[in-house]
Amino acid sequence: MAVPETPLQPDIVSFDAYEIHLPTQELFKHGTRIKLAPQSFRVLQMLLDRRGQLVTREEVQRALWPSDTIVDFDQGRNNAIKKIRDALNDSADTPRYIETLPRLGYRFIGQINEPQINEASEVSAAEAAPAELETRTDIDSAALKKEPVRALTATKITAFVAQIGLASVLLFTSGHHPPDDKVRTSSFDIVPLTSLGNVNVGSFSPDGAQIVFVRGGIWGDIYVKTLSDEKMLRLTTGTGYSTEPVWSPDGQHIAYIHRDEIMGQGKWGVYLISPLGGGNRKIKDIPVGTSGLDWSPDGTLIAYEDVPSGQPGGLWLMSPSGSLVRSLTTPSGHTEDTAPAFSHDGRRIAFLRETSWAVKDIYIVEASGGEPQRLTFENANVGRPVWTADDQKIIFASDTGGSSWSRDLYSVSVSGGKPERLPFSNYDAGDASITRLGDKLSYARCNFDPNIWQLAADSTEPASPFRASSMRVDLDPEFSPDGTKVAFMSDRSGEMAVWTSDPEGNNPTLMTPAWRSGSPRWSPDGTQIAFDSGREGHVHVRVARVEGGQPEWITEGDFDDRVPSWSKDGQWIYFGSLRSGAWEIWRVSPTTKQAIQVTFHGGYIGQASSDGQFVYYDQAQGPWVVTFSKPGIWRVPVGGGTEEMVNANIRQPWHVTAEGIYFADNGAKPQPVIKFFEFATRSVRTVGQLNDSAWGPPNFAVSPDRHTILYTQLDGSNCDLFLVKNGSW
C-alpha cells in the first residue's frame, strides 16, 4: 500500500550558498554560521514564506513590534532589511534576493533550491524487497544533506528510512547532532513565547502552564503569561524596577527583587506578590548589587545573596517571612556568590561565583552547609544555573568563546566533565528555565548589536556607519596620535579582541589574539597599544607593540584592572582598579610595574590632560557605566591631591582634548547630540547631531585634527523568550 503524498513544512530553506534553519533561526553560508538579529531573521522568514510575493511595509511592522510600541518604524524596518542584505551580501540597487518595491514593501526574488531526489526511485517500505533495498543507489546522499529530510514528502521519507535506517534519519533531523544524552532529541520544536522585544529572566509556574518574566530587559516590570495564549498580567507598577522573579513551589507567591528608584540612592528589597496580582509585601532589605533568588522545593526557605557590612556577597537562607536563618557561603577577596538554584530534592544549591565582572563559574554547595565544589572552569560570562528534572545535569548560558555579548546554552553533568553546547542555541542565548517535569525549556534569545559610527564635527552632515563595523560586536574606537589608524574592539573573530583599521575604516586587521581583550588606547608615540584582557578569572592591563610580538602583562592580582589610558609622556598608564576594594583610578609604570593609587573617592575611567598636569575621570562604579554612572567629570593632579569637579553635567561617553571635553548628550531634544565643553571659557556648544544615542562603555574618539568623531551606537538590542517544547530536560 503506497503512502499518501503529504507535504511537510520544511525546517531548512536553501538558495545558492545559503541555508536558513527555521526552527533554530540560524543562517549558514557554505556551512559557516552567519549572525543575524532575531528581528531581521523574522523578516527574512516572512519573505521566504511568501517568496515572489509582496510583503508590505505594514506587515513587516506588525511582525517586528506590538501594536502599542512607540518607535521609529521606518528606521527600524530599514535597519532590519539592511542587516538581511548585509548577511546575504546583497545590494538594494542590484538585488539578487531582497527587492524593494518603493512605498509598498519587499519581495524575495532568489531561486530556492529544490530537493534533488529522483522521482522514479520512490517506493514504499512495504513494496521494496530487502535485496532491492540493498542495491538501490539512485538517491543522492549529498543532495539529501543539502535538503533536509523533513522537507521531503512522506513517501520519500518512508523509502529513505527503509534504505539507510531510522538511526540515520534521526541524525539528520536533529541538526546533525547524535542523541548522545537526554537533552538531545530527534527534533526540537522551538516556538516564540513572547514577541515584545525587551523580555528576559523567565521562570515557569509549578504546573508548567504559565511563565513569569521581566519586561524591560533584565530590570523592568514583572508579568505573568500563560503558555497556551497571549494573555498577560502585569504584576508590578510604579517607580523603580523589578527583577529575578521566581515562583513558590505551591504556586501562591512570586518572590522578586525590587529597587524603588532607577537612579540615585534607591533601596533594594526582596518582595512577595500573588501571581493573580494585588499588593506586594517586602520581606527583607538587601544591599545594592545583589542578584538571584530561589525557593527550596518544600517552600520553607528562600536562598538569596546578601552583602553584610560591606563584606563580599555570599549566599544566605531565610524563611518566606523574612527572618534570617543562616549564612550559606562566605566568599573571600573580591569574589561574589549569586544566582542560587535549589536541586529538586532540596539537598544541593548550585550558584555562580563571580571573580570579575562578566567572569563567573558554577559551584555546588550542600543546602545544609559546607565547602562549595566548583563544577565549571569556563572563566567566562556564565549565566544562572538551572537543574534538569532528574538533578543530574545543569543547563546554563555562557560566552565561553570569549565575547561577553555572544552566549550559547550548555549542559554539564553535576558529576563534572566538559560542558556540551545545546544544538539549538545560536550565539544569542540568555538565561534558561525548565519546568518541574522537565518537558519544557524556555530561554531568552537576545540580539545585541553595537556598531561604530562616524560624525563630522561642526557640520550639518548626518552621522554614518564606520566602514570597519561588522555584523558582530564593534565598539570603543580610538584614533592613533597621528590620525592614520583607528583601534577598536570587536568579536568578529569569535572572541573579543583589539583590531585596527585606517581612519576611514578600511582594511580591518586583528591586533591582539588575546581572549576577552578591549579598551584599546594608543601610546603617545603610536608604537604601542594598552588594553585590558582576561587572565585567570580577572581582567588586567596589557601592552602590545604595533609592530607585533607577544603582548606584555602590566598588572596582575586577585582583582580587576580595566580601561587603561596613557600619560602624555608615556611613562604611566592610568586605569580603574578594584584592588582597594572599590573602583578607584590608579597608575602603573609599564617599565617597573609599580602601581600607585590616584583617587580616593571613587573613579573608574581616567584620561590624562594634554599638558600632563591632571587626570580627568568619572566616578562610575564599575563596567555598568550606562546604567549606574554618576553625572559629572572630575580631575585630580597626576601626582595626587585635591579631587575637584570640572563639570557636573557630563556623563559617559566623553573624550578629553587640549581645548576641552567632547561628550554625548543623549537626552537632548529632538535628537541626541555631541557637545563640547571648553576649558578656557567653561562654555558648552553643540558640535554635531546623532541619529541615535551614543552608547557609553567606555569611550568615543576624536581625530587629532578635531574633524571626525567616532562613537558607538547600539543598533539592535532586544530579547524575547522562546519555548522548546519537545525535549527531555
C-alpha positions in Angstrom: 0.0 0.0 0.0 1.5 3.3 -1.0 1.9 6.1 1.5 -0.1 9.2 0.5 1.8 12.3 -0.6 1.6 14.6 2.4 3.8 17.7 2.1 5.7 18.6 5.3 6.7 22.1 6.4 10.5 22.4 5.6 12.8 23.1 8.5 15.6 24.3 6.2 15.3 26.5 3.1 18.3 26.9 0.9 19.3 29.1 -2.0 22.6 29.5 -3.7 25.3 29.1 -0.9 22.8 29.9 1.9 20.8 27.6 4.2 18.1 29.0 6.5 17.4 26.8 9.6 13.9 27.9 10.6 13.4 26.2 14.0 16.7 27.5 15.4 16.7 30.8 13.4 20.2 30.2 12.0 21.7 31.4 8.8 24.6 29.4 7.1 26.8 30.2 4.1 28.8 27.3 2.8 28.3 25.7 6.3 29.6 28.7 8.2 27.1 30.3 10.6 26.4 34.0 10.0 25.0 36.1 12.8 21.5 37.6 12.1 19.5 39.5 14.6 16.2 37.8 15.6 14.1 40.7 14.3 15.9 40.6 10.9 15.5 36.8 10.8 11.8 37.2 11.4 11.5 39.4 8.4 13.6 37.1 6.3 11.4 34.2 7.2 8.3 36.2 6.1 9.9 36.9 2.8 10.8 33.2 2.3 7.4 32.0 3.3 5.9 34.3 0.6 8.8 34.2 -1.9 7.9 36.1 -5.1 5.1 37.9 -3.4 4.9 41.4 -1.9 5.4 41.7 1.9 4.1 45.1 2.7 5.8 47.6 5.0 2.9 47.4 7.4 3.2 43.6 7.6 6.8 43.9 8.5 6.0 46.5 11.1 3.4 44.2 12.7 5.8 41.3 12.7 8.5 43.3 14.5 6.6 45.3 17.1 3.4 45.0 19.1 0.6 47.5 18.3 1.3 49.6 21.4 5.1 50.0 20.7 6.3 53.5 20.1 9.5 53.5 17.9 10.8 55.0 14.7 9.2 52.3 12.5 10.8 53.5 9.2 14.3 53.4 10.7 13.8 50.1 12.5 12.3 48.5 9.4 15.1 49.8 7.1 17.7 48.6 9.6 16.2 45.1 9.7 16.2 44.9 5.9 19.8 46.3 5.7 21.0 43.6 8.1 19.5 40.9 6.0 21.1 42.3 2.9 24.5 42.6 4.7 24.2 38.9 5.8 23.4 37.8 2.3 25.9 40.1 0.6 23.0 41.6 -1.3 22.5 45.1 -2.7 19.5 47.4 -2.7 20.5 48.8 -6.1 21.1 45.5 -7.8 19.3 42.9 -5.7 19.7 39.2 -6.0 17.5 38.2 -3.1 15.6 41.1 -1.5 13.9 43.5 -3.8 12.4 46.8 -2.6 9.1 47.9 -4.1 9.0 51.7 -3.4 6.4 52.8 -0.9 4.9 49.3 -0.9 7.3 46.8 0.7 9.7 44.0 -0.2 9.9 40.8 -2.1 12.2 37.7 -2.1 13.3 37.1 -5.7 16.0 34.5 -5.2 15.7 30.9 -6.6 15.0 28.4 -3.9 16.9 25.1 -4.2 14.5 22.1 -4.8 15.0 18.6 -3.4 17.5 16.6 -5.5 15.5 13.3 -5.4 14.9 11.0 -8.4 11.1 10.7 -8.5 11.3 7.4 -10.3 13.0 5.8 -7.3 10.1 6.3 -5.0 8.8 3.1 -3.5 7.1 2.3 -0.2 8.9 0.3 2.5 6.3 -2.4 2.2 6.7 -2.7 -1.6 10.5 -2.7 -1.6 12.2 -6.1 -1.3 15.2 -6.5 1.1 17.5 -7.3 -1.8 16.2 -4.4 -3.7 16.9 -2.0 -0.8 20.5 -3.2 -0.5 21.3 -2.4 -4.1 19.5 0.9 -4.6 22.0 3.8 -5.2 19.9 6.3 -7.1 19.2 8.6 -4.0 21.9 11.3 -3.9 23.1 11.4 -0.3 24.9 14.7 -0.9 21.7 16.2 -2.1 19.9 14.8 0.9 22.3 16.5 3.2 21.7 19.8 1.4 17.9 19.4 1.5 16.5 18.4 5.0 14.7 15.1 5.4 11.6 16.9 6.9 11.2 18.8 3.6 10.5 15.6 1.7 7.2 14.1 1.1 6.0 11.2 3.3 6.6 8.7 0.5 10.2 9.8 0.1 10.8 9.7 3.8 9.5 6.1 4.0 11.7 4.9 1.1 14.7 6.7 2.5 14.2 5.3 6.0 14.0 1.8 4.5 17.3 2.4 2.7 19.5 4.0 5.3 17.8 3.1 8.6 15.9 5.0 11.2 19.1 6.0 13.2 20.4 7.9 10.2 17.2 9.8 9.8 17.3 10.8 13.5 20.8 12.1 12.9 19.7 14.3 10.1 16.5 15.6 11.7 18.4 16.5 14.9 20.6 19.0 13.1 23.5 16.5 12.7 23.8 16.1 16.5 23.5 12.4 17.6 21.2 11.7 20.5 24.0 11.0 22.9 22.4 12.5 26.0 18.9 13.3 27.4 18.8 16.9 26.2 19.2 15.9 22.5 16.2 14.6 20.7 15.4 13.9 17.1 13.9 17.3 16.5 13.3 20.3 18.7 10.0 22.2 18.5 11.0 25.8 19.2 8.4 28.5 19.2 8.3 32.1 20.3 6.9 32.6 23.7 6.9 36.4 23.7 7.3 39.0 20.9 7.7 42.2 22.9 11.4 42.8 22.1 12.6 43.6 25.7 11.9 40.4 27.7 14.3 38.5 29.9 14.6 36.4 33.1 11.7 33.9 32.8 10.5 31.3 35.4 7.9 28.6 35.0 4.9 28.1 37.3 5.0 24.8 39.3 2.4 23.2 36.9 4.3 24.4 33.8 1.3 26.2 32.4 2.5 29.8 33.0 5.7 31.7 33.0 6.7 34.8 34.9 9.2 37.2 33.3 10.7 40.7 33.3 9.6 43.1 30.6 12.1 45.9 30.1 15.2 43.9 29.8 16.9 42.5 32.9 15.2 45.2 35.0 11.7 46.4 34.5 8.2 45.2 35.4 7.1 41.7 36.1 4.4 39.9 34.0 2.8 36.5 34.1 1.8 34.8 30.8 0.0 31.6 30.1 1.7 29.3 27.6 -1.4 28.5 25.7 -2.3 32.0 24.5 -1.1 35.6 24.5 -2.8 36.7 27.7 -0.5 38.6 30.1 -1.0 40.1 33.5 1.3 42.9 34.7 2.1 42.4 38.4 4.4 45.4 39.3 3.9 49.1 38.6 5.2 52.4 39.8 8.7 53.8 40.1 11.9 51.8 40.2 12.4 48.4 38.6 11.9 44.7 39.4 13.9 41.6 38.5 14.6 38.0 39.4 11.0 36.7 39.7 10.7 33.1 40.9 7.5 31.1 41.7 6.9 29.5 45.1 6.5 25.7 45.0 2.8 25.9 45.9 2.2 28.5 43.2 0.7 31.0 45.6 3.5 33.6 45.5 6.2 35.1 43.3 9.4 36.3 45.0 11.4 39.0 43.3 13.9 41.8 43.8 12.8 45.4 43.5 14.6 48.8 43.7 12.4 51.7 44.4 14.4 54.2 42.3 16.0 53.8 39.0 18.9 56.2 39.7 20.1 57.7 42.9 20.1 56.1 46.3 17.1 53.8 45.9 16.6 50.9 48.4 16.6 47.3 47.3 14.4 44.6 48.8 13.0 41.1 48.4 9.2 41.1 47.8 6.4 38.7 47.6 3.4 39.1 45.3 0.5 36.9 44.2 0.6 35.7 40.6 -3.0 36.9 40.4 -2.0 40.5 41.1 -2.7 42.8 44.0 -0.4 44.3 46.6 3.2 43.2 47.3 5.0 42.7 50.6 8.6 43.4 51.4 10.2 40.6 53.4 13.8 41.8 53.5 16.0 44.8 52.7 19.1 43.8 50.7 22.1 45.8 49.5 22.8 47.2 46.1 24.1 44.8 43.5 22.6 41.5 44.8 21.0 39.2 42.3 19.2 35.9 42.2 16.6 34.2 44.3 15.2 30.6 44.7 12.7 28.7 46.8 13.5 25.4 48.4 11.3 22.6 47.0 9.3 22.4 50.2 8.7 26.2 50.2 10.2 26.8 53.7 13.4 28.6 52.6 14.4 31.3 50.1 18.1 31.5 49.0 19.4 34.9 48.2 22.6 37.0 48.1 23.5 39.4 50.8 26.5 41.7 51.4 26.5 42.3 55.2 28.7 45.2 56.5 30.5 45.7 53.2 31.8 42.1 53.0 31.9 40.0 49.8 28.5 39.0 48.6 27.6 35.5 49.9 24.5 33.3 49.9 22.0 33.2 52.7 18.9 31.3 53.6 15.8 32.9 55.1 12.2 31.9 55.7 9.4 33.4 53.5 8.5 35.7 56.4 12.0 37.3 56.1 13.5 36.1 59.3 17.2 35.3 58.8 18.1 31.6 59.0 21.8 31.2 58.3 24.7 32.1 56.1 25.4 29.5 53.4 28.6 30.7 51.6 31.3 33.2 52.6 33.5 34.0 49.6 36.8 35.7 50.1 38.6 38.5 48.4 36.8 40.2 45.6 34.6 37.3 44.7 30.8 37.3 44.9 28.2 34.5 45.1 25.0 35.0 43.1 22.1 33.2 41.4 21.3 30.3 43.8 19.2 27.4 42.5 17.9 24.5 44.6 18.1 21.0 43.3 14.7 19.3 43.0 15.4 17.1 46.0 16.3 20.2 48.1 19.7 18.8 49.1 22.0 21.0 47.0 22.2 24.5 45.7 24.0 25.5 42.5 25.2 29.1 42.2 27.6 31.4 40.4 30.8 32.5 41.9 31.9 35.8 40.3 35.6 36.6 40.4 35.4 39.5 38.0 32.8 41.5 36.0 31.5 39.0 33.4 33.7 36.2 34.7 31.7 33.6 36.6 31.6 29.8 37.2 29.1 27.4 38.6 29.6 25.9 42.1 27.5 23.5 44.1 27.1 23.5 47.9 25.0 21.3 50.2 21.9 23.1 51.5 23.0 22.1 55.0 26.2 24.0 54.5 29.8 23.0 53.8 32.6 23.8 51.3 31.3 24.6 47.8 32.6 22.4 45.0 33.5 24.0 41.7 31.6 22.5 38.7 32.7 24.6 35.7 36.0 26.0 34.8 35.0 28.3 31.9 36.3 31.6 33.3 33.6 33.2 31.2 30.3 35.1 31.5 28.4 32.1 32.7 24.6 32.6 33.3 22.4 31.4 36.1 22.3 27.6 36.6 19.1 25.5 36.1 18.8 21.9 37.3 17.4 19.3 34.9 14.3 17.4 36.3 16.4 14.4 37.4 19.1 16.6 39.1 21.8 15.0 37.0 22.7 18.0 34.8 22.7 21.8 34.9 21.8 24.0 32.0 23.4 27.4 31.7 24.3 30.2 29.2 27.9 31.1 28.6 30.1 33.2 26.4 32.9 30.6 26.6 34.1 31.7 23.2 35.4 35.0 24.7 32.8 37.6 23.7 30.7 38.9 26.5 27.8 39.6 24.1 27.5 36.2 22.3 26.3 33.3 24.5 25.2 29.8 23.9 23.3 27.3 26.1 25.3 24.5 27.6 24.7 21.3 29.6 27.1 19.9 32.2 26.8 16.8 34.4 26.8 17.5 38.1 29.5 14.9 38.5 31.8 17.0 36.4 33.1 17.0 32.8 33.2 19.3 29.9 30.0 21.3 29.2 28.3 20.5 25.9 26.6 23.1 23.7 22.9 22.6 23.1 22.4 22.3 19.4 19.6 24.9 19.1 21.3 27.9 20.6 22.9 30.4 18.2 25.3 32.8 19.9 22.3 34.7 21.2 21.2 32.8 24.3 20.1 34.3 27.6 19.2 32.5 30.8 17.1 29.4 30.7 14.2 28.0 32.8 12.9 24.4 33.0 9.5 23.0 34.1 9.4 20.8 37.1 8.6 17.8 34.9 11.4 18.6 32.6 9.2 18.6 29.5 9.7 22.2 28.5 12.6 24.6 28.4 12.4 28.4 27.9 15.3 30.7 27.2 15.8 34.3 26.2 17.1 34.7 22.7 18.8 38.1 22.5 20.2 40.4 19.9 22.9 42.8 20.9 24.5 44.8 18.0 26.7 47.8 18.9 28.5 49.4 16.0 30.9 52.2 15.4 29.5 55.4 13.7 31.3 58.5 12.5 30.3 62.1 12.6 31.9 65.2 11.0 32.4 67.8 13.8 30.8 71.2 13.4 29.0 70.0 10.3 25.4 69.5 9.3 26.2 66.2 7.7 24.4 63.2 9.3 26.3 60.5 11.1 27.1 57.4 9.1 28.3 53.9 9.9 32.1 53.4 10.2 33.3 51.1 7.4 35.0 48.7 9.8 31.8 47.9 11.5 30.6 44.3 11.1 27.6 42.0 11.8 29.2 41.3 15.2 30.0 43.5 18.2 32.2 46.6 17.4 32.8 49.4 19.9 35.3 51.6 21.8 37.3 53.3 19.0 40.4 55.5 19.3 42.5 57.3 16.8 46.2 56.9 16.8 48.2 60.1 17.7 49.0 60.8 14.1 45.4 60.0 12.9 46.5 57.4 10.4 44.9 54.4 12.2 41.9 53.6 14.4 42.0 50.9 17.1 38.7 49.3 18.3 37.4 46.2 19.9 35.4 43.5 18.1 34.3 39.9 18.5 34.2 39.3 14.7 36.9 36.6 15.0 34.7 34.7 17.6 36.4 36.2 20.6 36.7 39.8 21.8 40.0 41.3 20.6 41.6 44.5 19.5 41.5 45.4 15.8 43.0 48.3 13.8 41.9 49.9 10.5 42.8 53.0 8.5 40.9 56.2 9.5 38.1 55.5 7.0 37.5 52.0 8.5 39.2 50.1 5.6 41.5 47.1 6.0 40.5 45.9 9.5 43.4 43.9 11.0 43.5 41.7 14.1 45.9 43.3 16.5 45.7 41.1 19.7 44.8 37.4 19.7 44.2 37.6 23.5 40.9 36.3 24.8 38.4 38.9 26.1 40.5 41.9 25.1 39.3 45.5 24.7 39.5 49.2 25.7 42.5 49.9 23.3 44.5 53.0 24.0 47.4 54.3 21.9 50.7 55.3 23.5 51.7 58.9 22.7 54.3 57.8 20.2 51.9 55.5 18.4 54.1 52.4 18.8 52.1 50.6 21.5 48.5 49.9 22.4 47.4 49.4 26.0 44.3 47.3 26.5 42.6 45.2 29.2 42.3 41.5 28.9 41.1 38.4 30.8 43.5 36.4 32.9 42.7 33.6 35.3 39.3 34.9 36.1 40.2 38.6 36.3 40.8 41.5 33.9 44.2 43.2 33.8 46.2 45.7 31.7 48.4 44.5 28.8 50.6 46.3 26.3 51.1 45.2 22.7 53.6 46.6 20.3 52.1 47.7 17.0 54.9 46.1 15.1 54.0 42.7 16.5 55.1 40.3 19.2 53.6 38.8 22.4 51.6 41.4 24.5 53.1 42.0 27.9 51.1 41.8 31.2 51.4 45.1 33.1 49.2 44.4 36.1 48.1 41.2 37.8 46.4 40.1 41.1 43.2 38.9 42.6 41.2 41.9 41.4 40.2 43.8 38.2 42.1 46.5 36.4 40.2 48.0 33.5 40.2 50.7 30.8 43.9 51.9 30.6 45.0 55.3 29.4 48.5 56.7 28.8 50.1 59.7 30.4 51.2 62.2 27.8 54.9 61.4 28.3 54.2 57.6 28.0 55.7 57.0 31.4 52.5 55.9 33.1 49.3 54.1 32.4 46.2 55.2 34.2 43.4 52.6 34.8 40.4 51.8 37.0 41.1 49.2 39.7 39.2 47.3 42.4 42.4 46.4 44.3 41.5 48.8 47.1 38.0 47.2 47.5 36.2 49.9 45.5 36.7 51.3 42.0 39.5 54.0 42.0 41.9 55.4 39.5 45.5 54.1 39.7 48.6 54.5 37.6 51.3 52.0 36.8 54.7 52.3 35.3 54.9 49.9 32.2 58.6 49.5 32.9 58.7 48.8 36.7 55.1 47.6 37.0 54.8 49.7 40.2 51.2 50.8 40.8 50.2 54.0 42.7 46.6 55.0 43.8 45.5 58.4 42.3 41.9 58.9 43.5 40.3 58.0 46.9 36.6 58.9 46.5 35.7 56.7 43.5 36.9 56.6 39.9 36.6 54.2 37.0 37.6 55.7 33.6 40.5 58.2 33.6 42.3 60.2 31.0 45.4 62.4 31.4 45.3 66.0 30.2 47.4 67.1 27.2 49.7 69.2 29.4 50.3 66.2 31.7 49.1 68.1 34.9 45.8 66.4 35.6 43.9 63.2 35.3 40.2 63.6 34.3 37.9 60.9 35.4 34.3 59.9 36.2 33.1 58.2 39.4 31.2 55.4 37.7 31.2 52.3 40.0 32.3 49.7 37.5 31.6 48.5 34.0 27.8 49.1 34.1 28.5 52.8 33.4 25.5 53.3 31.2 23.0 52.4 34.0 24.8 53.4 37.2 27.3 56.2 36.3 27.0 59.4 38.2 27.0 62.5 36.1 30.0 64.8 36.4 33.6 64.8 35.3 36.3 65.3 38.0 40.0 66.0 37.9 43.0 65.4 40.2 46.7 66.3 39.9 48.7 63.5 38.4 50.8 63.2 41.5 47.7 63.1 43.8 46.0 65.9 45.7 42.6 67.6 45.8 39.9 66.0 43.7 37.6 68.6 42.2 34.5 68.7 40.0 35.1 70.1 36.5 31.5 69.9 35.1 28.5 68.4 36.8 26.5 67.6 33.7 28.9 65.4 31.6 28.2 61.7 31.5 29.7 58.8 29.6 30.8 58.7 26.9 33.4 61.6 26.8 36.9 62.4 25.5 39.4 64.9 26.7 41.4 67.1 24.3 43.8 70.0 24.9 41.0 72.5 24.4 38.2 70.8 26.3 36.0 67.8 26.7 33.7 66.3 24.0 30.8 64.4 25.4 27.4 63.0 24.3 24.1 64.4 25.5 21.7 61.5 24.8 18.9 63.4 26.5 18.9 66.3 24.1 15.7 67.0 22.1 14.7 66.3 19.4 17.8 64.1 18.9 20.9 63.2 20.9 23.9 65.4 20.2 27.7 65.7 20.7 28.7 68.7 22.8 32.0 70.4 23.6 32.9 71.9 27.0 35.7 74.5 26.5 38.2 74.8 29.3 39.1 78.4 28.6 35.5 79.8 28.7 33.7 77.0 30.5 31.1 77.3 27.8 29.2 74.4 26.2 28.3 74.2 22.5 26.8 71.6 20.2 29.2 70.2 17.5 27.0 67.5 15.9 23.7 65.7 15.8 23.4 62.0 16.2 20.7 59.8 14.7 20.5 57.7 17.9 22.1 57.7 21.4 25.8 57.3 21.8 26.4 54.2 23.8 28.6 54.5 26.9 31.2 51.9 27.7 33.6 53.4 27.7 34.9 55.8 25.0 34.4 57.7 21.8 37.3 59.1 19.7 38.1 62.5 18.3 40.6 62.7 15.5 43.8 64.8 16.1 42.6 67.4 13.7 39.2 67.6 15.5 37.3 67.0 12.2 36.0 63.5 12.9 34.2 61.9 15.9 33.8 58.1 16.2 31.3 56.8 18.7 29.4 53.6 19.5 25.8 53.2 18.7 23.5 50.4 19.8 21.8 49.4 16.5 20.0 46.4 17.9 19.2 45.3 21.5 16.2 43.1 22.3 15.4 39.8 23.9 12.4 37.5 23.8 11.5 34.2 25.3 11.4 31.1 23.2 9.9 27.7 24.2 11.5 24.3 23.5 8.5 22.0 23.8 9.6 18.5 23.0 12.9 18.0 24.7 13.6 16.0 27.8 15.4 18.0 30.4 
